[in-house]
Amino acid sequence: MAQPRASGRDVSFNSLPVYGAVYRLAVEATEMASRLGRNFRYSLGEDIRLGTKRTLLSVTLAGKGEEREENVRIAMLAMMDVELSLRLLSDLRVLPDKRYVYFLEMAEDIARQLSNWERSLSKTKEGAGVPSPP
């Protein structure tokens, strides 16, 4: 369910589509990681949990206007880490292919939104204006 967008600078960080997507991934990835075997729960599972949490924090800070470009870049790097950990779980046959595809599609959607946001920030930096988050 999409939340209405506010206009201008009064955009609440949790009304951003990218925030909602990251939050959903964080919740589902945490649930998935808690069901992994002991060998993977505290390694790759923890990497995924921390990566989604780091992404969520960076999106929150960027949405609040704090060092937007830097926080969007940090979020993008954290999502790359999540994608790599998911890939390892899949290659090690710990995560079924169907679940891997599901999580990967979510992660790629978030990466696309972050990339668009970064591009928007770059354009805004070139022209003088206030960037609008995705």
C-alpha positions as CSV (number, residue, x, y, z in Angstrom):
1,M,0.0,0.0,0.0
2,A,1.6,3.2,-1.2
3,Q,1.7,6.1,1.2
4,P,0.9,9.6,-0.1
5,R,3.9,11.8,-0.8
6,A,4.4,15.1,0.8
7,S,5.6,18.0,-1.3
8,G,8.9,19.8,-1.1
9,R,11.3,19.4,1.8
10,D,8.7,18.2,4.3
11,V,8.9,14.6,2.9
12,S,9.0,12.2,5.8
13,F,11.7,9.6,5.3
14,N,9.3,6.7,5.9
15,S,7.0,7.9,3.1
16,L,9.8,7.2,0.6
17,P,9.1,4.2,-1.7
18,V,12.8,3.1,-1.3
19,Y,12.4,3.2,2.5
20,G,9.3,0.9,2.4
21,A,11.1,-1.5,0.0
22,V,14.2,-1.7,2.2
23,Y,12.1,-2.1,5.3
24,R,10.2,-5.0,3.7
25,L,13.5,-6.6,2.6
26,A,15.0,-6.2,6.1
27,V,12.0,-7.8,7.8
28,E,11.8,-10.7,5.4
29,A,15.6,-11.2,5.3
30,T,15.7,-11.2,9.1
31,E,13.0,-13.9,9.2
32,M,14.8,-15.9,6.6
33,A,18.2,-15.6,8.3
34,S,16.7,-16.8,11.6
35,R,15.7,-20.1,10.0
36,L,19.1,-20.8,8.5
37,G,21.3,-23.5,10.0
38,R,23.7,-22.5,12.7
39,N,26.7,-22.4,10.3
40,F,25.1,-19.8,8.1
41,R,22.8,-18.0,10.6
42,Y,25.8,-16.3,12.3
43,S,27.8,-15.6,9.2
44,L,26.0,-14.9,5.9
45,G,22.6,-14.5,7.7
46,E,24.1,-11.9,10.0
47,D,25.8,-10.2,7.0
48,I,22.4,-9.9,5.3
49,R,20.7,-8.6,8.5
50,L,23.4,-6.0,9.1
51,G,23.5,-5.0,5.4
52,T,19.7,-4.4,5.3
53,K,19.9,-2.5,8.6
54,R,22.8,-0.4,7.3
55,T,20.8,0.3,4.1
56,L,17.7,1.3,6.1
57,L,19.7,3.6,8.3
58,S,21.4,5.3,5.3
59,V,18.1,5.8,3.5
60,T,16.6,7.2,6.7
61,L,19.5,9.7,7.1
62,A,19.4,10.6,3.4
63,G,15.7,11.1,3.5
64,K,16.1,13.5,6.4
65,G,18.6,15.5,4.3
66,E,21.7,14.6,6.2
67,E,24.7,14.2,3.8
68,R,22.3,12.8,1.2
69,E,24.9,11.8,-1.5
70,E,27.1,10.0,1.0
71,N,24.3,8.2,2.6
72,V,22.8,7.1,-0.7
73,R,26.3,5.7,-1.7
74,I,26.6,3.9,1.6
75,A,23.1,2.4,1.1
76,M,24.1,1.3,-2.4
77,L,27.3,-0.4,-1.1
78,A,25.3,-2.1,1.7
79,M,22.8,-3.5,-0.9
80,M,25.7,-4.9,-2.9
81,D,26.9,-6.7,0.2
82,V,23.4,-8.1,0.8
83,E,23.2,-9.3,-2.9
84,L,26.6,-11.0,-2.6
85,S,25.6,-12.8,0.6
86,L,22.3,-13.9,-0.9
87,R,24.3,-15.2,-3.9
88,L,26.6,-17.2,-1.7
89,L,23.6,-18.7,0.2
90,S,22.2,-19.7,-3.2
91,D,25.4,-21.1,-4.5
92,L,26.0,-23.1,-1.4
93,R,22.4,-24.6,-1.8
94,V,21.3,-23.2,1.6
95,L,18.8,-20.8,0.0
96,P,16.4,-22.4,-2.5
97,D,16.4,-20.9,-6.0
98,K,12.9,-19.7,-5.7
99,R,13.6,-17.8,-2.5
100,Y,16.9,-16.5,-3.9
101,V,15.1,-15.0,-7.0
102,Y,12.5,-13.5,-4.7
103,F,15.1,-11.7,-2.5
104,L,17.3,-10.8,-5.4
105,E,14.3,-9.1,-7.2
106,M,13.7,-7.1,-4.0
107,A,17.3,-6.1,-3.7
108,E,17.6,-5.2,-7.4
109,D,14.5,-3.0,-7.1
110,I,16.1,-1.2,-4.1
111,A,19.4,-0.8,-6.0
112,R,17.5,0.7,-9.0
113,Q,15.7,3.2,-6.7
114,L,19.0,4.2,-5.0
115,S,20.7,4.6,-8.3
116,N,17.9,6.8,-9.6
117,W,18.1,8.8,-6.4
118,E,21.9,9.2,-6.7
119,R,21.4,10.4,-10.3
120,S,18.8,12.9,-9.2
121,L,21.2,14.2,-6.6
122,S,23.9,14.6,-9.1
123,K,21.6,16.5,-11.5
124,T,20.5,18.7,-8.6
125,K,24.0,19.4,-7.6
126,E,24.8,20.6,-11.2
127,G,21.7,22.9,-11.1
128,A,20.8,24.7,-8.0
129,G,17.8,23.1,-6.3
130,V,16.5,20.8,-3.7
131,P,16.7,17.1,-4.7
132,S,13.6,15.0,-4.5
133,P,13.9,11.5,-3.2
134,P,12.5,8.6,-5.1
